[in-house]
Amino acid sequence: MKKIIDNIKVAYYAIKNSKIGYYPISLLLKIYYFPSYYLLPEKMVLKRRFKKHHKREIDLDNPRTLNEKIVWLELHDRTPLHTICADKYAVRNYIKEKIGNKYLVPLYYQTKRPEDIVPENLPEPPFIIKANHDSDGGVFVKNKENIEWHKVRTSLRRRLSKNYYPQSKQWQYKNIEPCIIVEKLLLDRNGNIPNDYKVHCFNGKVNMISVDVGRDSDDHYRNWYNAKWQREPYAWSSSKGEGKKTDPSDEDVDKPLTLDEMIVLSEKLSKPFCYVRVDWYDVDGKLYFGELTFHHDGGNRPILPEKYDEILGQKVILPMKQDEDK
């Protein structure tokens, strides 16, 4: 009962601090999702969510598929380092310590106050404005004159008031102290958003790599490769039935010149973790670190064909299994 009361208090102050009374639709959504966000046990919420997306029950006692193991990790693999690395501001120190600051995207500005986000406080474009504690992409600024700054500040105010944990049940977001960061917007020599490489590491080793091409265009696609840059026959988080532009393309993506470097660095960063996705940008042959993600799509997106969910899952050794093997 005490836990329920504490959760109600958290919800009340979240609504109060976000000034949600000014946004009736948002208030209705808060009320609708209130039970699953704040009252129901984590395990129950995650099991229901898994069933909704995969059309079957999850086996958390003996997880076999990659998606099942990711959900298991959401519940059982929680350390202070997870929180540091999920924080887009704090993770910079982890990157600097492990592989050096030359891989960090230049940081222009940091503040906890949305009212500080005014043109005179910001550098010359291009840059990106984002919160350190959520999964939204942020605001791309290529020309200050084209930005409605009051809307940006309003959006940031709402985002800073939100704790991502109640919705996602991903513990690493629970204790992040929110702030706003302004970083250089990475563009290639043609002025385009560079390819986004997502390197999935299982127990400190690279097992799968996705590459997003044309993220800022209508031709966005995502291909899957192994560590030798051989095409894989599956897709994870595809758009089947959901309208997301993450389907593979018949067109191959050239092997990046930085692939070997990307793999070595990813394995260094992933060493403390059972599973982590390390994101990179290749800007005309120079690597930049993107972020660390511990639960790809929350384990809620099918891997197609389905048999590869179990094939890939067999490669992930959960902490409990590692302990048994000692």
C-alpha positions, 0 to 999 in steps of 0.5 A: 500500500505504501508503494502505491501511495508513493507512486500516486504522489509521484504522479501528482507532482509530475502533473503539477510540475508539468503545468498539465492543466493547460493541456486538456488532451495531455491531462486525459492521456495522463489519466488514461495511462495512470494505472499502468504508469504508476500503480501496476507492478513493473513485471505485469506491465512489461508482460502485457506490453510484450503480449500486445506486440508479439501476440504471445506470452513472454517466458521470463522464467526461462527467456530464450529469444532476444526480445525476451532476454531484453525484457528480463534485463529491464527487470533484473539488470540495474546498476548505477553505471546504467543510469550514468550511461543512459544520461546523454550528458553524464555519459560523456565522461564515461566515453572520455574515460574509456576511449577518449574525447575525440569521439564526442560530438562537440558540446556547445551549451548545457542548462537546466533552464528552458528560458536560457534557450534563446538565440543569443546564448547559442552558437552559430548553426548547425546544432541540435537541442535535446534533453539528456534523459529521454529518447526524443531526437531533439530540435535540429537548428540549421537557421536560427531565423526559422525557429519559433523559439517560444515553442522550443522552450515550451516543448523543453519545459514539458520534457524536463518535467517528465520522468521516462521511467514510469512509462517505459519501466526502464530503470536507468532513466528513473534517477537521471537529473534532467537538463538541456544540452546543445551539441553540434549537428553532424552533417556530411560534406553534402549537408546531409545527416550522416549514416547512423550505425547501431552496433548491438553487443552481446556480453561485450562482443559485436553480434549485429549492426544496423545502418540507417540511411537517409534518416531525414528523407522519405527514402529512409531505410535500415539494413542489417549486417554482421561484424564482417559486414555480411548482409543478415536475412532478418530485420528488427523493428521493421515497419510491418503493420506499423508504418515505421520507416525502418524496413531493409532495402534491396540496395546494399550499403557500402562497408564503412571505412571505419568499421574495424575501429567502430567494432573495437570501440563498441566492444570496449564500451560494452564490456560491463554490460550483458547487452547494449547497443552502441550508436555511431555516426560516420561523418566523411570517415570520422567516427562520432559516438551517438548514445548507449541503449540498453533495451532496444525498443524495450524488447517490443519489436518483432524480429522477422523472420521470427526464428531469428529472435531465438537464434540471436537470443541464444547468443546472449548469456544473462547474468544469472547464467554467467553466475551459474557457470562460475 
